Amino acid sequence: MKRLFLFRHAKAVPSEPGIEDFDRTLMLSGMQDASAMARYLRKSGHRIDVILCSPAARTVQTAELAVQELDCEIEYRDNLYLADPAKILAAVRGAAARISALMVVGHNPGLEESATLLAREPVRRKERVRHEALEEKFPTSAVAILDFDVGRWRDVTKGTGKLVDFVRPKDI
């Protein structure tokens, strides 16, 4: 069993002339949301082995706030900056088999599209409700949690993940 956490970066300062998108940092409300989400994950008993993180300022800050609560290592990956689902899936499939719980901290629309692509058709009512919330919007600081019945990350394929949770800041 492998568990994947897709964590969209927290709310960043708006784009402005003279500031590159890559260098945008978190707003205070974003810092608070990211910390609250990480605290929620810890208190819910979730454990993360490794975070794969886009190197953009806003994702780095989000991941660093998560690490304070989740006590895991971070690997920065240049190819996760504004990554599409193919790049995100390649990063996930490249994770070491020893890793049971993997988090990707990244950007939209790639994370939302990845969660939708990887999630199986809902089986039960609760899973259907999570799918509907995911399809409605994947806001900043939201986390989609998917379980895969595989022994190696390289065996993760589209439509096979059980969406065990989809949590937004407004939900906690």
C-alpha positions in Angstrom: 0.0 0.0 0.0 1.3 3.5 -0.9 -0.3 6.7 0.2 0.1 9.9 -1.9 -0.6 13.4 -0.5 -1.0 16.2 -3.2 -0.7 19.5 -1.3 -1.3 22.7 -3.2 0.9 25.6 -2.1 -0.7 28.1 0.3 -2.0 31.5 -0.7 0.8 33.6 -2.3 1.1 37.3 -2.8 -0.4 38.4 -6.1 1.7 38.8 -9.2 3.1 42.3 -9.6 5.5 44.0 -12.1 9.1 43.4 -11.1 8.4 40.2 -9.2 8.9 36.9 -11.1 6.2 34.3 -10.6 8.9 31.9 -9.3 9.8 34.3 -6.5 6.2 35.0 -5.1 6.1 34.3 -1.4 3.2 33.4 0.9 0.8 35.8 2.4 0.4 35.7 6.2 -3.0 34.0 5.7 -1.3 31.4 3.5 1.3 30.7 6.1 -1.5 30.2 8.7 -3.4 27.9 6.3 -0.4 25.8 5.5 0.5 25.4 9.2 -3.1 24.5 10.0 -3.3 21.9 7.3 0.0 20.3 8.4 -1.2 20.3 12.0 -4.5 18.7 10.9 -2.6 16.0 9.0 -0.4 15.2 12.0 -3.3 15.2 14.5 -5.2 12.9 12.1 -2.3 10.4 12.4 -0.8 10.8 9.0 2.9 10.2 8.6 4.9 11.4 5.6 8.3 9.9 4.6 9.3 12.4 1.9 8.0 15.6 0.4 8.8 16.2 -3.3 8.6 20.0 -3.7 8.7 22.5 -6.5 11.5 25.0 -5.9 9.3 28.1 -6.2 9.3 30.4 -3.2 5.7 29.7 -2.3 6.0 25.9 -2.5 9.2 25.9 -0.5 7.6 27.9 2.2 4.5 25.6 2.2 6.7 22.5 2.5 8.9 24.0 5.2 5.8 24.8 7.3 4.6 21.2 6.7 7.9 19.8 7.9 7.6 21.6 11.2 4.5 19.5 11.9 5.3 16.3 10.0 9.0 15.7 10.6 10.1 14.4 7.3 12.6 15.2 4.6 12.1 17.5 1.6 13.5 16.9 -1.9 13.3 19.9 -4.2 12.6 19.1 -7.9 13.0 21.7 -10.6 10.7 19.7 -12.9 7.8 20.2 -10.4 7.6 24.0 -11.0 4.2 24.5 -12.7 4.3 20.8 -13.6 1.6 19.1 -15.6 0.2 15.7 -14.5 2.7 13.8 -16.7 5.6 15.4 -14.8 4.0 14.9 -11.4 3.2 11.3 -12.2 6.8 10.7 -13.3 8.1 12.2 -10.0 5.7 9.9 -8.1 6.6 6.8 -10.1 10.3 7.6 -9.5 10.0 7.5 -5.7 11.9 4.8 -3.9 10.0 1.7 -3.0 11.0 2.1 0.7 8.8 5.2 0.9 5.3 4.4 2.0 3.8 7.9 2.3 4.8 10.5 -0.3 3.8 14.2 -0.5 4.0 16.4 -3.5 3.9 20.1 -2.9 3.1 21.9 -6.1 0.9 24.1 -8.2 -2.4 24.2 -10.0 -3.7 23.2 -12.4 -1.2 20.3 -12.3 -2.1 19.0 -8.9 -5.8 19.2 -9.4 -5.5 17.4 -12.7 -3.2 14.8 -11.2 -5.7 14.1 -8.4 -8.5 13.7 -10.8 -6.5 11.6 -13.2 -5.2 9.2 -10.4 -8.4 8.8 -8.5 -10.6 5.8 -9.2 -14.3 6.1 -9.8 -16.0 6.5 -6.4 -17.2 3.3 -4.8 -19.0 4.6 -1.7 -21.0 7.7 -0.9 -18.2 9.4 1.2 -15.8 8.8 -1.7 -18.3 10.3 -4.1 -18.6 13.4 -1.9 -14.8 13.9 -1.8 -14.7 13.5 -5.6 -17.4 16.2 -6.0 -15.5 18.6 -3.7 -12.3 17.9 -5.7 -14.0 18.5 -9.0 -15.5 21.8 -7.7 -12.2 23.4 -6.8 -8.7 22.6 -5.5 -8.0 25.8 -3.5 -4.7 26.9 -2.1 -3.5 24.8 0.9 -5.9 21.9 -0.1 -4.6 18.3 0.2 -5.9 15.3 -1.7 -4.9 11.9 -0.1 -4.9 8.9 -2.3 -4.2 5.2 -1.5 -2.8 2.8 -4.1 -2.8 -0.9 -3.6 0.7 -1.4 -5.0 4.1 -2.3 -3.6 6.2 0.1 -5.7 5.5 3.7 -6.8 6.4 2.8 -10.4 3.2 0.8 -10.5 0.9 3.7 -9.7 -1.4 4.2 -12.7 -4.3 6.5 -13.6 -7.7 5.7 -12.2 -6.4 3.3 -9.5 -6.1 5.6 -6.4 -8.7 5.6 -3.7 -9.5 9.2 -2.7 -9.4 8.7 1.1 -9.6 12.4 1.9 -9.8 15.8 0.3 -9.3 18.5 2.9 -9.4 22.3 2.3 -8.6 25.0 4.9 -12.3 25.8 5.3 -12.9 22.1 6.3 -10.6 22.3 9.4 
